[in-house]
Amino acid sequence: MLLYVTVGTNDLEKAGVFYDAVLPLLGYRRQKQAPGEIGYGADGDARCRFWVVEPFNREPATFGNGTSVAFDAPSRAAVNAFHAAALANGGSDEGAPGIRSFHPNFYAAFVRDLDGNKLSIVSERPE
């Protein structure tokens, strides 16, 4: 359904360090960088599906209250690793890894990146 997702940043260099540390744990890597933006995608995907950008209008980047970007993790171990790496790289905890009430296999963790964007990391695989 979605073609790509963007999150704003006020410090592209620091945001790049954060996302370079956490996204490879889910199979994504930095594939493109241009002034004001970094794109991440999976190997073999012709497009970057996740972008970290300085806002085009040059206003400060802000996060949306109630907005969250959810990443599909290949395993519960990947959810745990992403959460730990996010915290180790300056992110903040918004919910430790664990089963959530959405259904019996909804294993998720929640963090905020350096700009306050809320990220959800989810594995729906039974393990």
Accessible surface in RSA format (square Angstrom, percent):
REM  Atomic radii and reference values for relative SASA: ProtOr
REM  Chains: A
REM  Algorithm: Lee & Richards
REM  Probe-radius: 1.40
REM  Slices: 20
REM RES _ NUM      All-atoms   Total-Side   Main-Chain    Non-polar    All polar
REM                ABS   REL    ABS   REL    ABS   REL    ABS   REL    ABS   REL
RES MET A   1   234.37 121.4 144.22  95.4  90.15 214.6 129.80 110.4 104.57 138.5
RES LEU A   2   135.16  75.3 107.77  77.1  27.39  68.9 109.57  76.9  25.60  68.9
RES LEU A   3    90.36  50.3  81.54  58.3   8.82  22.2  83.96  59.0   6.40  17.2
RES TYR A   4   117.44  54.8  99.23  56.5  18.22  47.4  53.91  40.5  63.53  78.3
RES VAL A   5    40.49  26.6  36.46  33.0   4.03   9.7  40.49  35.2   0.00   0.0
RES THR A   6    67.97  48.3  46.57  47.2  21.40  51.0  15.52  20.9  52.44  79.3
RES VAL A   7    11.18   7.4   6.19   5.6   4.98  12.0  11.18   9.7   0.00   0.0
RES GLY A   8    16.57  20.4   0.00   N/A  16.57  20.4   7.03  19.3   9.54  21.4
RES THR A   9     1.25   0.9   0.50   0.5   0.75   1.8   0.44   0.6   0.81   1.2
RES ASN A  10    91.71  63.2  57.31  55.4  34.40  82.8  33.05  79.5  58.66  56.7
RES ASP A  11    58.86  41.2  53.49  53.2   5.38  12.7  26.93  63.4  31.94  31.9
RES LEU A  12    19.34  10.8  16.63  11.9   2.71   6.8  16.63  11.7   2.71   7.3
RES GLU A  13   143.14  82.2 129.43  97.9  13.71  32.6  50.57  97.8  92.56  75.6
RES LYS A  14   129.12  63.0 127.01  77.9   2.11   5.0  72.88  65.6  56.24  59.9
RES ALA A  15     3.37   3.1   2.26   3.5   1.11   2.5   3.00   4.2   0.37   1.0
RES GLY A  16     0.13   0.2   0.00   N/A   0.13   0.2   0.13   0.4   0.00   0.0
RES VAL A  17    91.35  60.1  87.79  79.5   3.56   8.6  89.87  78.1   1.48   4.0
RES PHE A  18     0.93   0.5   0.42   0.3   0.51   1.3   0.67   0.4   0.26   0.7
RES TYR A  19     0.73   0.3   0.73   0.4   0.00   0.0   0.73   0.6   0.00   0.0
RES ASP A  20    57.47  40.3  45.04  44.8  12.43  29.4  25.65  60.4  31.82  31.7
RES ALA A  21    36.00  33.1  16.16  24.9  19.84  45.1  26.14  36.8   9.86  26.1
RES VAL A  22     0.00   0.0   0.00   0.0   0.00   0.0   0.00   0.0   0.00   0.0
RES LEU A  23     0.27   0.2   0.27   0.2   0.00   0.0   0.27   0.2   0.00   0.0
RES PRO A  24    68.93  50.2  49.43  45.1  19.50  70.9  51.01  42.1  17.92 111.4
RES LEU A  25    69.31  38.6  53.35  38.2  15.96  40.1  57.75  40.6  11.56  31.1
RES LEU A  26    14.41   8.0   0.00   0.0  14.41  36.2   0.93   0.7  13.48  36.3
RES GLY A  27    48.91  60.3   0.00   N/A  48.91  60.3  36.90 101.2  12.01  26.9
RES TYR A  28    57.28  26.7  56.25  32.0   1.03   2.7  21.19  15.9  36.09  44.5
RES ARG A  29   117.81  49.5 117.24  59.8   0.57   1.4  49.65  67.9  68.16  41.3
RES ARG A  30    78.31  32.9  61.60  31.4  16.71  39.8  33.76  46.1  44.54  27.0
RES GLN A  31    49.50  27.7  18.79  13.7  30.71  73.1  11.70  24.9  37.79  28.7
RES LYS A  32   113.66  55.5 106.12  65.1   7.55  18.0  65.99  59.4  47.68  50.8
RES GLN A  33   108.18  60.5  72.59  53.1  35.59  84.7  23.88  50.8  84.30  63.9
RES ALA A  34    41.51  38.2  33.95  52.4   7.56  17.2  40.53  57.1   0.98   2.6
RES PRO A  35   139.09 101.4 107.76  98.2  31.33 113.9 120.42  99.4  18.67 116.0
RES GLY A  36    19.31  23.8   0.00   N/A  19.31  23.8  10.00  27.4   9.32  20.9
RES GLU A  37    61.43  35.3  61.43  46.5   0.00   0.0   4.50   8.7  56.93  46.5
RES ILE A  38     1.17   0.7   1.17   0.9   0.00   0.0   1.17   0.8   0.00   0.0
RES GLY A  39     0.00   0.0   0.00   N/A   0.00   0.0   0.00   0.0   0.00   0.0
RES TYR A  40     0.99   0.5   0.49   0.3   0.50   1.3   0.49   0.4   0.51   0.6
RES GLY A  41     0.00   0.0   0.00   N/A   0.00   0.0   0.00   0.0   0.00   0.0
RES ALA A  42    31.74  29.2  31.59  48.7   0.15   0.3  31.59  44.5   0.15   0.4
RES ASP A  43   103.57  72.5  81.41  81.0  22.16  52.4  36.39  85.6  67.18  67.0
RES GLY A  44    89.33 110.2   0.00   N/A  89.33 110.2  45.66 125.3  43.67  97.8
RES ASP A  45    44.52  31.2  28.93  28.8  15.59  36.9  16.02  37.7  28.49  28.4
RES ALA A  46    99.59  91.6  63.33  97.7  36.25  82.5  75.87 106.8  23.72  62.8
RES ARG A  47   128.15  53.8 125.26  63.9   2.89   6.9  24.40  33.3 103.74  62.9
RES CYS A  48     8.21   6.2   0.56   0.6   7.65  18.0   0.31   0.8   7.90   8.5
RES ARG A  49    84.21  35.4  80.15  40.9   4.05   9.7  35.97  49.2  48.23  29.2
RES PHE A  50     9.85   4.9   9.85   6.1   0.00   0.0   9.85   6.0   0.00   0.0
RES TRP A  51    43.43  17.4  43.43  21.0   0.00   0.0  35.38  18.9   8.05  13.1
RES VAL A  52     0.92   0.6   0.92   0.8   0.00   0.0   0.92   0.8   0.00   0.0
RES VAL A  53    31.62  20.8  31.62  28.6   0.00   0.0  31.62  27.5   0.00   0.0
RES GLU A  54    69.82  40.1  61.29  46.4   8.53  20.3  14.48  28.0  55.34  45.2
RES PRO A  55    31.57  23.0  25.40  23.2   6.18  22.5  30.74  25.4   0.83   5.2
RES PHE A  56   197.32  98.7 179.79 111.4  17.53  45.6 182.53 110.7  14.79  42.3
RES ASN A  57   101.65  70.1  77.80  75.2  23.85  57.4  41.95 101.0  59.70  57.7
RES ARG A  58   194.87  81.8 163.10  83.1  31.78  75.7  73.53 100.5 121.34  73.5
RES GLU A  59   105.91  60.8 101.95  77.1   3.96   9.4  30.86  59.7  75.05  61.3
RES PRO A  60    97.88  71.3  82.12  74.9  15.76  57.3  87.78  72.5  10.11  62.8
RES ALA A  61    11.11  10.2   0.89   1.4  10.22  23.2   3.69   5.2   7.42  19.7
RES THR A  62   115.43  82.1  88.84  90.1  26.59  63.4  62.85  84.4  52.59  79.5
RES PHE A  63   100.80  50.4  82.40  51.0  18.40  47.9  85.35  51.7  15.45  44.2
RES GLY A  64    34.07  42.0   0.00   N/A  34.07  42.0  24.39  66.9   9.68  21.7
RES ASN A  65   152.67 105.3 119.16 115.2  33.51  80.7  32.06  77.2 120.61 116.6
RES GLY A  66    81.96 101.1   0.00   N/A  81.96 101.1  43.21 118.6  38.75  86.8
RES THR A  67    82.27  58.5  73.26  74.3   9.01  21.5  54.02  72.6  28.25  42.7
RES SER A  68    56.15  47.4  26.85  35.8  29.29  67.5  26.81  57.1  29.33  41.1
RES VAL A  69    20.02  13.2  16.73  15.1   3.28   7.9  20.02  17.4   0.00   0.0
RES ALA A  70    73.19  67.3  43.59  67.3  29.60  67.3  43.59  61.4  29.59  78.4
RES PHE A  71    16.25   8.1  13.83   8.6   2.42   6.3  16.15   9.8   0.11   0.3
RES ASP A  72    86.28  60.4  72.04  71.7  14.24  33.7  35.20  82.8  51.09  50.9
RES ALA A  73     0.00   0.0   0.00   0.0   0.00   0.0   0.00   0.0   0.00   0.0
RES PRO A  74    73.61  53.6  61.18  55.8  12.43  45.2  62.51  51.6  11.10  69.0
RES SER A  75    29.47  24.9  29.47  39.3   0.00   0.0  21.22  45.2   8.25  11.6
RES ARG A  76    45.32  19.0  45.32  23.1   0.00   0.0  16.03  21.9  29.29  17.7
RES ALA A  77    67.99  62.5  59.91  92.5   8.08  18.4  63.09  88.8   4.91  13.0
RES ALA A  78    11.02  10.1   5.57   8.6   5.46  12.4  10.50  14.8   0.53   1.4
RES VAL A  79     0.00   0.0   0.00   0.0   0.00   0.0   0.00   0.0   0.00   0.0
RES ASN A  80    62.99  43.4  58.39  56.4   4.61  11.1  23.76  57.2  39.23  37.9
RES ALA A  81    39.54  36.4  29.78  46.0   9.76  22.2  37.70  53.1   1.84   4.9
RES PHE A  82     0.00   0.0   0.00   0.0   0.00   0.0   0.00   0.0   0.00   0.0
RES HIS A  83    16.48   9.0  16.48  11.5   0.00   0.0   8.96   9.2   7.52   8.8
RES ALA A  84    59.28  54.5  51.88  80.1   7.41  16.8  55.94  78.8   3.35   8.9
RES ALA A  85    19.47  17.9  13.66  21.1   5.82  13.2  18.97  26.7   0.51   1.3
RES ALA A  86     0.00   0.0   0.00   0.0   0.00   0.0   0.00   0.0   0.00   0.0
RES LEU A  87    70.02  39.0  53.12  38.0  16.90  42.5  53.42  37.5  16.60  44.7
RES ALA A  88    87.67  80.6  44.28  68.3  43.39  98.7  56.48  79.5  31.19  82.6
RES ASN A  89    49.38  34.1  33.61  32.5  15.78  38.0   8.45  20.3  40.94  39.6
RES GLY A  90    52.54  64.8   0.00   N/A  52.54  64.8  30.53  83.8  22.00  49.3
RES GLY A  91    10.87  13.4   0.00   N/A  10.87  13.4   0.11   0.3  10.76  24.1
RES SER A  92    56.66  47.9  52.56  70.1   4.10   9.4  45.84  97.6  10.82  15.2
RES ASP A  93    75.20  52.7  52.48  52.2  22.72  53.7  18.42  43.3  56.78  56.6
RES GLU A  94    73.94  42.5  46.45  35.1  27.50  65.5   7.50  14.5  66.44  54.2
RES GLY A  95    19.53  24.1   0.00   N/A  19.53  24.1  18.56  50.9   0.97   2.2
RES ALA A  96    58.35  53.7  49.46  76.3   8.90  20.2  49.46  69.7   8.90  23.6
RES PRO A  97    40.56  29.6  19.06  17.4  21.50  78.2  19.06  15.7  21.50 133.6
RES GLY A  98    16.96  20.9   0.00   N/A  16.96  20.9  16.96  46.5   0.00   0.0
RES ILE A  99    88.37  50.3  62.04  46.2  26.32  63.4  62.04  44.7  26.32  71.4
RES ARG A 100    52.92  22.2  47.60  24.3   5.32  12.7  28.42  38.8  24.51  14.9
RES SER A 101   115.81  97.9  74.65  99.6  41.15  94.8  57.76 123.0  58.05  81.3
RES PHE A 102   140.09  70.1 107.53  66.6  32.56  84.7 113.58  68.9  26.51  75.9
RES HIS A 103    68.73  37.6  60.87  42.3   7.86  20.1  59.00  60.8   9.73  11.3
RES PRO A 104   112.83  82.2  95.03  86.6  17.80  64.7 103.54  85.5   9.29  57.7
RES ASN A 105    46.15  31.8  46.15  44.6   0.00   0.0   0.38   0.9  45.76  44.2
RES PHE A 106    34.53  17.3  34.53  21.4   0.00   0.0  34.53  20.9   0.00   0.0
RES TYR A 107    29.98  14.0  29.98  17.1   0.00   0.0  14.05  10.6  15.92  19.6
RES ALA A 108     0.00   0.0   0.00   0.0   0.00   0.0   0.00   0.0   0.00   0.0
RES ALA A 109     0.00   0.0   0.00   0.0   0.00   0.0   0.00   0.0   0.00   0.0
RES PHE A 110    35.86  17.9  35.86  22.2   0.00   0.0  35.86  21.7   0.00   0.0
RES VAL A 111     0.00   0.0   0.00   0.0   0.00   0.0   0.00   0.0   0.00   0.0
RES ARG A 112    49.99  21.0  49.99  25.5   0.00   0.0  14.56  19.9  35.43  21.5
RES ASP A 113     9.86   6.9   3.53   3.5   6.33  15.0   1.32   3.1   8.54   8.5
RES LEU A 114    73.69  41.0  38.01  27.2  35.68  89.7  42.22  29.7  31.47  84.7
RES ASP A 115    30.45  21.3  13.62  13.6  16.83  39.8   9.54  22.5  20.91  20.9
RES GLY A 116    12.87  15.9   0.00   N/A  12.87  15.9  11.41  31.3   1.46   3.3
RES ASN A 117    13.85   9.6  12.46  12.0   1.40   3.4   3.84   9.2  10.02   9.7
RES LYS A 118    59.13  28.8  54.69  33.6   4.44  10.6   7.62   6.9  51.51  54.9
RES LEU A 119     0.00   0.0   0.00   0.0   0.00   0.0   0.00   0.0   0.00   0.0
RES SER A 120     6.62   5.6   6.62   8.8   0.00   0.0   3.60   7.7   3.02   4.2
RES ILE A 121     0.00   0.0   0.00   0.0   0.00   0.0   0.00   0.0   0.00   0.0
RES VAL A 122    12.72   8.4  12.67  11.5   0.05   0.1  12.67  11.0   0.05   0.1
RES SER A 123     0.00   0.0   0.00   0.0   0.00   0.0   0.00   0.0   0.00   0.0
RES GLU A 124    89.07  51.1  77.99  59.0  11.07  26.4  19.97  38.6  69.09  56.4
RES ARG A 125    97.78  41.1  97.16  49.5   0.61   1.5  41.82  57.2  55.96  33.9
RES PRO A 126    99.53  72.5  81.64  74.4  17.89  65.0  82.80  68.4  16.73 104.0
RES GLU A 127   112.16  64.4  46.42  35.1  65.74 156.5  68.56 132.6  43.60  35.6
END  Absolute sums over single chains surface
CHAIN  1 A     7071.2       5337.0       1734.2       4054.0       3017.2
END  Absolute sums over all chains
TOTAL          7071.2       5337.0       1734.2       4054.0       3017.2
